[in-house]
């Protein structure tokens, strides 16, 4: 046979099957275009040179890898719908005399044409809309200067390679389907019903147990670290439970409905239930995938929106003050005093030059550590093994400072006995009445809140502050609280390990604050490096600024929002495609049965009612289950976002509700459109 014959036959097949191949080609083009765009962003120099470019680039590179893996799986999954509808056609070719190698050539021509058109459309769309997407990204990241969008040859080559490999895999899958079956098997393949699901009751019970476990983990978790640890186990349990319940649970429920004669032997119920039972295995897999994708869409968009719109909440929680410098020059207090003078003089000079007002400036010495808090008290390291649930405890930072520094910062003249301390905490520890020591105890004379040491300008601090009579007592207390296997006879802290903390709050807009922070940082680095050089680098220093961190936050959370939008579109495309092909597949399968029912007296109106009933059950069940998954996970989501210091629970819940409402609206629109296609098929 001439090569042109195979090509012509392939073109004719694609033209006749445009109802199936049109959406497939469109979705492939959209996914290849999105992949091309995100790779162009990875290779774009403008983003690399941005202040927060490294963060955004890392997110986009990760997103490109995840997108490629996700696309491979779902392109193969959707392709299986297409090849199932073609088995009768391929079997007919064999009956008419075409050998399997001839059918294979037709399949290869079809896939080459389909993949070529999809890839070209995707690349063209990526090139056309890429600049618009790039500008949207820059706006999201808060950076508009010196922007230029360029198409990358590397992005073009990688896109062609990845999607070429995907189309090669689909071609191989289709060829195996044809090569491993005889023409008679192919002719029967499209008509073949699904095997009856076995072990429905055990599958249902296991699914309920898995889902109950996942929901229990999600609802009862109370700490961010626990939520992060249990998130993926809970996700896996939900995915497995969804498949088990859609497969075994649906068979169990439908079997119970079929045994109810009064319900089952009504025309509409009889047709709907028997139709679902006939194709239950395939329906169950499709419904489970729709449910999981729907859940992924709502969780992804709500989390990314909550982080993006809650940036200031996150910054306020992480940076209660505007600028914070910490340093230690071990054994050289005179060098530490020089650094403090340098910081003060630099701040005064820079503020005067820019016309800024310094609201607060103070410094104090401290020993710092993280502690475990549970049942209204601090648990020492050597007793934490006795905690009822260490994972559910709080782990705030704690600073131990001498009374001298406390009085200087707050402008007081307090006195303490040798066995007395003051506890500063925004949330009181009702059971912390004393701090046991190896040779006695320190009594808490009072607890204070809303002091300059605990109440930051931008938000409340979670830091606990213990005020001791002197630095020697601070060292004793620190070693007892945080005892461990360290050198020097198990003593972790000494007076040489105290740190100076210099803090400053500024009345400034972001631009002025950023300039001030950069100038202060550069001057401090120079002075601190010189001081350390005089002490053989025996010491350390760190700096932080809410103005500098705000720029990094734009890159991180803006990049997350942008990437979340990309994945949301990707998940939506696959969800819509699965729904569409499920409707088309159901329509083709039901056409003959409804034809027979109309011939034996069922009216078109009764057919339509029956169709609507079946569609409602089949396609609204995944939506209902997805909404149940999302709102059951609401507590775990808020706790996980808490690890990013996103403490605005109300904003997170609003994002969840908004994402759910918008997705329901989109889902119902898709449902109505695909239902019309289904009805047109079966009502012919």
N, C-alpha and C positions, 0 to 999 in steps of 0.2 A: 504493500500500500504506500502511496506517496505521502511524504511528510505533511504536505499541505492539507491532506485529508484529516489528519489528526488535529491539526491546528483549527481547521474549519469546524470540525465536530466539537472541539473544546469550546470555541466561541459560541456556537449554537447552544451548547449545554448551559453555559453561564448566562446566556441571554434568557433562555427559558426558565432558569432557576433564579431570576433576579430578585424574587421575593425573599429568597433565602440568602443569596450571595451579596445582595446589595447592602444590607445592614452589616454583614460580616466584613465586607470590604471597607465600609465607612468606619467601623470600629477599629479595624486594623490600621487604617490611615490615621485616625486620631491618636492611637497609641504610639505609632511610629513617629508622628509629628511631635507629640509631647516628649518622647524620649530624645528626639533630635534637639528640641528646645532646651531641655535640662542639661544635655551634654554641652551645648553652646555656652550655657551659663557657667559650667565647670571650667571650660577653656577660656572664658572671657577675662581679659587682663584688668578691665575696669573694676570688677568685683574683687580681684586679687589685691589691688592697690587700695581698696577701701579700708578704713580703720578697723572694721569688723569683718573684713573679707575672708580671713582664714576660717572663721566659724561658719559663715554661709557656704563657703566652698566645700568644707567637710560635710555639711548637711546635704548639699546637692549631690556630691559624689556617692554618699550613702544611699540617697534616694534613687539615683540612677541604677545602682546595683539591685536594690529591692524591686524597683519597677521592672527591670529586665527579668528577674526570676518570677515575679508575679505574672507577667505577661506570657511567659512560656507556658506556665501551668494552665492558664485560662484560655489561651489560644488553642491548646490541645483539647481542652474540655469542650469548647464551643465547636471545634472541628468535628468532634465525635457526633454532634447533632446532625451536621451536614452529611457526613458519610453514611449515617444510618438511613437517611431519606433516599440515598442514591443506590442502595444495594440492589433493589429490584431492577433498576436501569442497567447496572453493570451485569447482573445475571442475564438480562435480555440480550446484551451484546454477545455473551457467550453462547446463548442458544442460537443466535443468528450467525454464528461462525467465527466471531472474533476470538483470538487466543488471549490468554491472560497478558502476554507481553504487549499486545495491541491495546488492551484496556489500560495497562500501566502507562503507555505513552499518552493516551488521552488524559489520564489523571495528571501526569507531569505537565502537559501543556496547560491544563486548567490551572494548576497551582502556580506555574510560571506567570501566566497572564494575571491571575488574581494577586499574586505577591508583588509583581512588577507595578501594577496599577496602584495597589495600596501603598507601596513604598514611595512611589513618585508623588502621589497625592499628599502623603504624610510629610515628605521633605519640602514640597512646595508650601503646604500649610504652615510648617514650622518656620520657613524662611519669611513668609508674609506676616504671620502673627507674632513671630519671635521678638521683634522690636517692641511691639505693644506690651507683651508679657514682661520684657526686660524693664521697660519704664515703670510698669506696675510693681516690679520687684524693688527697684530703686526707691520708689515712694514708700513701700512697706518698710524698707530698711532705714528710711530717713536720710537718704543720700541722693542728691540730684546733681552734684557738680561734676563736670568733666566726664560725662557718661557717653559711651559709644558702644553700640551693639554691632558685633561682627560675626559673620558665619565662619565656623571653624572647619577646616578640612578634616581634622581628627574626629570631630563630632560626626561629620558626614560618613566617614569610613566606618566608625564604630557602629553607627545606626544601621548601615547597610549590612555589616557583619552579623550583628545581633538578630535583626529581623530576617536576614537571609537564613540564619541557623534555625530560627523559629519556623519559617516556611518549609525548610528542608525536613524538619521533624514531622510537621503535619503531612508532608508528602509521603514520607516513609510509613507513617501510621496508616494512611489511606491505601498505600500499596500492599502492606501486610494484610489489611482487611480483605483485599481482593485476592491476593495470592494464596491465602490460607483457606479459602472457601471455594467450593464447587459452584457452578452456575445455578444448580438447583438450590443450594444453601443460600446463595445471594438472593434468588427470587423469593425465598421464604423469609429472608432476614428482616425485611421491613415489616412483615406481618407477624413476626414472632413475638409472642407475649412475654412478659417478664416472669421469671420463675417465682414461685410462691416463697415469700420470706419465711424462713424457719426460725424457731426459737424466739417468737415474737414476745412472749411473756418475759423470759429472762432478759431480753434486750430492753424491754420497757422498764423493768425494775432496775437494771443497771443504769439506764439513762436517767431515771428519776434520782437514783442515788448520787450519780456524778453531778447532776445539775444542782441537787440540794447541797452537796458539799461545796461546789463553786459559789453558790449564793451565800452559804454560811460564811465562807472566807471573806466574801466581798462585804457583807453586811456587818460583820463583827470586828473587822480590823480597825484599830484605833491609832496606829502610828504609821508615819510615812515609810520608815524603813521596812516595816512588816508588809505594807501594801506593795512596795517594790519587789520584795522577796516572793510574795504569793501571787503576783499579777499573772505571770506566764503559766504557772500551774493551773490557776483558775481559768485562764483563756483556753488552755488545752482541754480541761474538763468540760467547758461549755461547748467547744467544737465537737468533741466526741459525743457528749450528751445530746446535742442537737441532731446529729446524724442518727444516733440510736433511737431517739424518740420519734423522729420523722419516719424512720424505717420500721422499727419494731412497734413503737407506740401507735403509729397510724394504722398498722395492720391489726393490732389489738383492738383499737377503738372501732375500726370499720367492721371487724369481725363481730363485735358486740352489736353494732347497728344492724348488721345483716341478720343476726339471730333474733332481732326484734321484728317480728313479722308485721305488726301493725304499722311500724315505721318504714320498713324496707319495701313492702309491696304497695307503695304509692309511686306513680309513674316518675315523677321528678326525682324522688329519693332513690328509686330503683336504678335509674340510669346513672345518676351521679355516683352512688356508692359502688355499683358494679364497675363503672369506668375507672374509678380510682383503684379498686382492688386489682383490676386487670393489669394496670401499669404501675403498681405501687413502688417497685424497686427504683425504677427510673424517676418517677415523680418525687420519691423521698430524697434521692440524691440532689435533684435540682432544687427542691424546696429548702433543703438544708443549706445548700450553697447560697441561695438567695438570702436566707436568714442571716448567715454569717457575714456576707458582704454588706448587707444593710446595717448590721451592728457595727462593722468596721467603719462605714461611712459616718455614722452618727458619733461614734466615740472619737474618731480622728478629728472631725471638724470642730466638735465641742471642746476638746482638749486644746487644740491649737488656738482657737479663738479666746479661750479663757486665759491662756498664757500671754497672748498678744495684748489683749485689752486689760489684763491685770498686771502689766509691766510695773507701773508705779507702786502697786501694792507689794510686789515682789522686791523691788528696790528698797522700799521703806522698811520692809522686814529684815533685809540683809544689811542695810546701811542706815541704821537709826540716826547717825551723825553724817555730816557732809564729808569731812576728811578725817582719817584715822591713821596715825603712824605709830609703829611699834618697833623698838630697837633695844639692843643690849650690847654693851661693850664690856665683856667680862673682866672684872677686876680693875677697871679704870673709870671710877665715878667722875673724875674730872673731864674725861672725854664725853661722857654722857651729858654733863652739864653744858659743855660747849655745843653739843648737838641741839639741846633744848633752846639755847640762846639763838642758834642759827635759825631754827624753825620759827621762833617768835619774831625775830627781826625780818626774815624773809616774808612772813605773812603780813606784817605791818606795811612793809615797803610795797609789796605787790598790790595789796588792797588799796593803798593810797594812789598808786599809779593808775589803777582802773576805776577808781571812785567807788569801791565796794565797801560794805560795812561788815565787820566781823561781829557776829552775834555772841558766840561763846568761844573761849580758848582755855583749855586746862590740861594738866598733865599729872600723872600719878604712877607709882610703882605697883607691880602686881606679880603674883605667881598664878599662872593660868592652867586650867585643865577642863576636861569634860567629865560630868558626873551623871550618875543614874538617879532619877527621882521617881519614887513610887510611894503611894500611901501617905503623901504629905510630908515626906522627909527624904534626905539624901542618904543613899546607901554607899558604904565604903566598898572599895574594890574587893577586899577579902571576905565580905559577906554577901556579895552579889549572887553567889551560887545558891543562896537560900531564898532568892526572890521567887515569888509564885509564878510570875510571867515576865522575865527580864525583857523580852522582845516588846512587850506592851508598855514599858516604862518610858519616861521622858529622858532625854540626854542633853540637857542644856549646858552651855559653857559656864564655868564659874571662875571668878577672880578673887584672890585673897589679897587684901591691901592693908597697909598699916594705918593706924588712927591718924598719924601726922598728915598723910596725904588726903584722907577723908576730910579732915578739918580744913585743909588748904583749899580743896576743890569747892566745898560747900560753904566756906566762910564761917565755920563754926568753931567752938572751943569745947568740944566734948571730951570727957575723960572716961577711961575704962580701967577696971581692976585687972589684975594679971590673968584672971580666969573668966573674963567676960568678952563677948563679941557682939557686934551688931550685924544683922542679916538684912541685906537690901534685895528685894524681889518684887516685881510687879504683881505676881500672884503669890499670896502668902503660903508658906509651908506650915500648916497647922500643927504638925507633929514634930517639927524640928525645934526642940526645946534646948538641946545641948549638942555639942560636938565631942564625942569621946576621944581621949588621947591615950597614948600608951602609958602615961604616968599621971592620969587625971582626966579632967573634962573641962570644956569651955562652955559656959552658960550663955545662951542667947538672951540678952537683956531686953531686946525689942527687935521687931521687924519693921522696915520702912519701905515705902513705895513712892513713886513720883519724885525721885531725886534726879539730879543732873547725871548721876552715874548709871541710872537705870531707865530714865525716860528720855529717849532720844528726840531730836528735833523732827525727824521724819516718821518716827514710829516707836512703839515700845520695844525695848530690848528684852530678849529672853535670858540674858546673862544674869546669873546670881552673883552677888558681891558680898563677901564676908569681911568685915572690918575687925582686925585684931589689934591688941594694944601696941604691938611693935612688929618689925619684920622677922625677928627671931621666932616669935609665936606663929607667924604666918608660915614659916618654913616647917615647923613642927606639925602644924595642922595639915599642910599640903602632903607631907610624907605619910601621915596616918590615913588620910582619905584615899590617896592614890598610891598605896604601897604596892611594890612589885619587885620582880626579880631583875634588879639592875646592879651596876657596879657600885662600889663604895658601900658595901655592907647593906645593900637593899634600900639605901636612901636615894630617892629619885630627885629631890629638890635641895637646893642650898641657896644661900643669900646671893651668890654670884649668878644664879639663874633667874633672878628677878628681871623683869622687863619694864622699860618705861613706855607708857602709853600717852601719846600726845594727840589731842582731839580738837577739832575746830569746826564751827558751824558758820556758814556764810550767807549773807542776804544777797543772792545773785541769781540771774537767769542762767539757763543751761549754757549758752555760749560763753558768757563771762566766767561762769564756774569752771567750764572746761579749760579755758585759758589759764585761770588761776591754778587749777589742779596740776596741769602739765608743767607750769613754771615751778611750782612748789616741789613737785616730784623730781624734776631734773636737778634742782638745786640741792635737795636732800640727798639724792643718790651720790652726788659729787662729794658732799660733806661726810656722809656716812662711809663711803669707800675710803676716804682719807683717814678717818678715825680708825677704821678696822685695820688699815695698813700699819698704823702706829702700834697696833695690839696683836700683830701677827695673825690677822683675820680671825681672832678669837671673839666671836660675837655674831649677831644677826640683825636684820632689819626687814620690815615689810611695810607696805603702804597700801591704802585703799581710798577711793574717792567715789562718791555716788555719781558725780558728773562724768568721770571716766567710765564707770560701770554702766551708766545709762547708754553710752554709745555701744558698748558690747552687747547690752540687752537688745538694742535695735537689731543688731546682726543675728543674735541667737533666736529671739522670739519672732522677729520678722521673717527670718529664714524658715523657722518652723511653721509659721502660718502659711507662707508661700508653698512650702513642701506639702503641708497638710491639704492645701487646696488642690495641688497636683494629684495627690493620692485620692482625694475625694472624687475628683473627676474620673480618675482611673477606675475606682471601685464602682462609681455610678454607671460608667460605660459597660462594665462587665455585668452589673446587676440588670440593667435594661436589656442587654443582649441575651442574658439567660432567660429573663422573663419572656422576651419576644420569641426566642426559639422554642421555649416550652409551649407557648401558645400555638405557634405554627405546627409544632410536632403533634400537640394534642388535636389541633384542628384536622390535620391529615388523617390521624388515627381514628377520629370520631366521625369523619365524613360519611363513611359507608354505614356505620351503625345508625346514625341519625337519618340517613336516606331510607333505611329499612323501616325505622320507626314512623317516618312520615308516610310511607307506603301502606303501613298497617293501620293508619288512622290518626297518628299524632299530628296536631296542627302546627303550623309554623310558630304560632304564639307560644304553644306549649314547648316546642323545641327551644325557643329563645329563653323561656323561663328556666328550663332545665340547664341550658348552657350557663346562664347567669348564676344559678345556684352552685354549679360545679366550679366555675371560675372564682366565685367569692370564697369558697372553701379552700381551693388550691392555692390561690395567690394572696389572700389576705392573712392566711395562717402564718407564713414566714414574717410578715410585717408585724403581726401581733407578738410573735415570739421574740423578734428582734427588739421591739420596744420593751418587752419584759426583761431581756438581757441587759439593755442599757440602763434602765432605771434601777435594776437590782445592783448594778455595778456603780451606781452614783457615789456611794460612800467610799468605795475603794478608789475611784477616780479623784475625788476631792483629797483623799489622804495622799495619793501619789503626787498630785500637784503640790501638796504641802512640802514635798522634798525639794521642790523648786522655790520654796518660800511663798507659794501662792496660797495665802490664807483667807482670801475673800471667797468663802463658800457660797454665798448668795450669787456672786457673779458666775461661778462655775455651774451652779444649778440653772441659772438663766440661760447660759450657753447650751446646756444639755436640752432644756425645754425647747429653745429656739431651733436647735439642730433637729430634734425629733419632729417638731411641727413642720419645718420646711421639707424634711425628707418624706414625711407622710404625704404632703401635698404633691411632691414630685412623683412619688410611688403611685399614688392614685391616678395621676395624669397618665403615666405610662401604662398602668393597668387598664384604663378606659380605652386608650388607643389600641393596645394589643388585643383587647377583648373584641373590638370591632373587626380586626383582621381574623380572629378566630371564628367569629360568627359568619363572616363572609365565606370562609372555607367550608364550614359544615352545613350551611344553608343553601349551597348551590344546588 
